[in-house]
Amino acid sequence: MRAGIVGVGFMGWIHYLAYQRSPNAEVVAFCSSNPAKRAGDWTSIQGNFGPPGEKIDVSSINVYETIEGMLTDESIDMIDICLPPAMHAEAIDACVRSGKRCLCEKPLALDATTATRLATDSGSGNLAVAHILPLMPEFKILVDAAEDGRYGKPTAGRFKRTIGPPDWIPDFYDAAKVGGPLVDLHVHDAHLIRLLFGMPKSATTASQRRCGVPKFYETVFDFGNDETVVSAGGGVIDSSARGFTHGYEVSFENATIQFEFAGYADGSTALIPVTIMHNDGRVERPEFGDGDPVDAFVHEINAVAKWIDEGVVSPFLDPRIAADALAICEMQMPKRDLNTM
């Protein structure tokens, strides 16, 4: 698969690294409005995981300033959209009009209505959405278990995702540009909840707000039955000491799986490794390799290459499920504020 990357920021860099490791795909083009990046100097790129940006050799890559040139490049099989969220819809529409297939980084859009339109207008097999969580081994085990029934069906879950002040993201709380913690962070867990448990009927949320969007939240979902109990919490806390935390405890009929990772500003970490607690009393702690986060993106790119070759989108890349994840986020508008900032 020959890919063209649109947008050379942190996620564009991580995708580029994944293409370098994939035996099934390669980058043949990219576009950037930044002249230095078009010349191959990506050293200004920094992120919260993976290596910093480097200088790359662009001599064998078609380089463009805008997406319009890429859309006429016949060497490209698929456009990989790594732009800021507010630019996703316009880029996807341009790809659809040109007949190019595209992969869009999460979130698909900033609201569920736009996301649903994009999923519908793209037609069958022309759009995929890069939700990475189901490909990270600590979370993939949940999706695999729900699919093959090894522990019975999933019945309950608690999910968390918390960061300190996101000073590195301009306009983080602007609903028209980034969308705040629900759209930028919680959408990962909303997507996973949708894959594991289906679509909730409603949600009850308490939250603090900033600029009119939920900043820190706790939610209980209603699936319309007495068997499924799912909650999620997280967002932003006002302490730079808190780097990042995510985790879960998910119960199936015959086992419960637990995982949590936390990173702190002083470089220290805390970990509850993936732990499978069987109902018969057995405890398992499976090993998942060296933990390189870029590996999950390699699996993602390989899945996209398979989609391009075979025309069938995997459920974790399905734009309709990505749109549902945003609808779940929108369910979580709180009934009351704990604090207005």
N, C-alpha and C positions, 0 to 999 in steps of 0.2 A: 504494500500500500504506500502510495506517495502522498505525503501530507504537506499542506501549507499552513503555517501558524500565523494567526492574526492577533497581534498584541504581544509585545515582548516585555512583560513584567514578571513577577515572581512565578505565577502559574505557567506562563509561556516558557520560562526557563526550566521548570520542573518537567513539563511535557517534552521539551527539547532533550533533556537528559534521558527520559524514558525512551524516546525514539532511538537514541544512540545505543541503547541496550537491547532493543527489540530486534529479533531476527525476521520479523514480518512487516516492518514498516521503516520508512525513512523520511526525513524532512528534505523537501526539494525546493521550498520557498518559504518566505516569511515577509510580513509587512510591519513597519513601525513608523510612527511620525517623528521619531527621534533620529537625527542624522548619525550620531555616534553609534547607536545600536544598529543602524543600517550598515555601518562600516564594520560591524562585528565586535564592538566594544560593549559587552554586557556586564561589565564589572560593577556597575552601579546597583545591580539587582541584589536585594537582601530579602530574607524571609524567615519564618519561624521554624523551618526544618530544612534539611538538605544543605548542600554546599552553596556558597555565595556565587554570584555570576562570574563568568570568565570572559576572556576574549575568544571568539570563535572564528573559524575559517569560513568566510562567505564566498570563496572563489567558485565553488561548485553549486551555489544556491541562488535561485532567482529571488532578488530582493526588491520589494515594492514599498512605496510610501503610504499607499491606501489599499483598501480591499478590492477596489474596482479593477485594478490591474491583475490581481490574483484570480479573479473570477473568469478571466479570459485565457488563463494559462492552462493549456491542454495537458501539461505534464502532471497536474495535480488531480488526484483521485478524491481528496477529502479536505475540507477546510476545517481547521482546528481553532475554534474561537476562544481566545483567552483574554478578552477585553474586560473592562469594568462592567459590572452587572447592568448598569443603565444603558449600555450600548449593545447588549445581547440581542434584543428584539430586532433592531435595525439590521444588524449583521446577518442574522438568520434569514430575515425577509430577503435580503440581497442574494444570499446563497440559493434560496428557493427559486427566486426569479431567474437566476442564471442556470439552474439545473444542477448545481453542485451539491453533493452531500456534505453535511457538516456535523461536527462534534462541538457541543457548547459546554464550557465549564459551568458548574453550578453557581448560583441558582439559574434556572432556565430564564426567568424574568424576575421582576420585582413584585409582581402580583399574580394571583392565580388565574385571573381572567385573561391576561396577556399570554401567560404560559399555556393555557388551554387552547387559545387561538393558534399559537405557534405550533403546538403539537398536532392540531387539526390541519392547518394550512400546509404543513410540510409534507403531508401525504404519507404513504406507506414506505418506510425504509429510507427516508432522506435525512432524518435528524436523530441524533443520539445526544444524551446529556451525561456529562462526566461527574456522576456522583461516586466518589472514590470509596466511601466507607464499606460497602459490601465486598470490596476487593482487599481491604486491609485484613490480614489473617485473624486478628483478634476479634473482628466483627464478622468476617466471612463465615466463621464457624457457626454463627447464629443462623445466617441465611441458608447455609448448606443443611443444617439440622432441620430447619423448618421445611425445606424442600424434600429431603429424603425420609423424614419422619423417624430418624434414629432414636430420638428421645420422646416420641409422641408429638402432639401439636403444642405450640407455644400458648401459654395461658396467662402470663403476667410479665410485666417488665417495668424496671425503673431505669431512666437514662439521665445522664448529667453531662454538661458541657459548659465550662466556665473559663473566662479569661480575665486578666487585669485590664486596665485602661488601654484601648486599642489606638494608641497615639499614632501608630504607623499607617493608619487607614484614614485618609481625609474624608470628611463628610460621612463618617460611619453611621451616625444617627439620622441622616437625611433619608427620608422614605423614598425620595425620588432619585437617589443616587446609589445608596448601598442597602438601606432598609433596616439597619440596626441588628441586634443580636438574633432575633428570630429568623430573619431572612439570610443573614450571613453565617450564623453558627448553628442554630437549632435545626435549620433545614436538613442538615446531615442526619440528625436523629429522627426527624419527621419522615424522611425518606425511608430510613431503616424500619421505623414503626409501620409504615405503609406496607413494606415488603413482608414483614413478619406477621402482622395482625390484621391486615386489611385496612379499610377506610373507617376511621371513627365517625360516629354520627354527630358528636358535639364535644366541646371541651370546656372545662371550668378552670380559669386562670386567675391567680393573684400576681400583681407585678408592680415594680417601681417603673417609672417612665422617665425618659429624657427626650426632649424635642418631640414629644407626642408619641414616641414608639416605646414598646416595652424594653427596659434595660436589664432588669433581673426579674425572673419569673419562676413560678411553680405551677404546673398544670396537671390535672387529672382528666383523662380521656374517657368518653362514654361510647362503648361499642354496641350498645343496645342489648346486652345480655348480662347474665350474672356470673359468667365464667371468665371473662377477659378483664384484667385489671392492669392498666398501663398509666404511668406517670412520667413526667420529664421536668427537669429543672436546670437552671443555669443562667447564662448571660454574662454581664460584666459586674465585677466588684471593684470598688475604688481603692485598690491597693496594687501598686506596681510590683509588690513581692509575689503576687499571684501571676505566674506566667500562663499556665494552661493546664486544665484538668478535663479529662473525659473518661467515661466509664459506664457500666451498666450492671444490672443483675436481672437476668431473664430466666423465668421458670417455664419448663416444658412439663408435660404430663409425668415424665419419669426422671427428670433431672433438672437442676438449676445451674446456670453458668454465670460466673462473676468475673469482672475485669475492671481495673481502674489504673490510670496513669496520671501522675501529677508532676509538672515541672515548675521550679521556682526561680525567682530572679537571681539567686546566688549560684545558680547552676546545679543545685541539688535536685534530686528526683525521688519520687515514691511510687511504688508499684505493687498492685495486687495482680499477679499474672493470671492469665486465663485459667480458671479453676472450675472443673466440672464436678458437681456434687450430686451423685446418683442417689435416687430414693432408697436404694438398698444399703447405703452407708459408704460405698466406695467413693474415693476422691481421686480425680485425675488432673494433672497439670501438663497439657500437651506442649511440645516445643515447636516454635515457629521460625527457626533460623536466626539470622543476625539482626533482624529488626530494622533493616534499611528501609526508610519510608518510601524511597523512590521505587522500590520493587513493586509496590501496589500499582503505581502508575504504569509500569511496564506491562503488568497483567491487563490493565485497562486498555492500553494501546493495542495489545494483542487481540483483545476482545473486539475492538473497533475494526481491526484488520479483518477479522473473521466475518464481521457484519458486512464490510465492503465486499468481501469475496462471495458470501453466501446470501446476503440480502435479508437476514433475520436479526432483528435487534434483541439482545439479551434483556431480560426484565430489569436489570439494574441500570441499563442504558436507556430504557424506554421513556420517551418524553412525556407520555401520558401519566406515568407514575411520578415523574419529576413535577408535573403540574399538580398532581394530588398532594405532593409534599408541601407545596406552597399553599394549597388550600388548607392543609392541616395547620400551618403557621398562622393563617388568617383566622382560624377558629380560636386562637389563643389571645384574642383581644380581651383584656381583663374586664371584669365587672366592676372592679374598684381599684383605686391606686393606693399603694402603701406609701408612696412618696412621689411628689411631682417636682421635677427639677427643670 
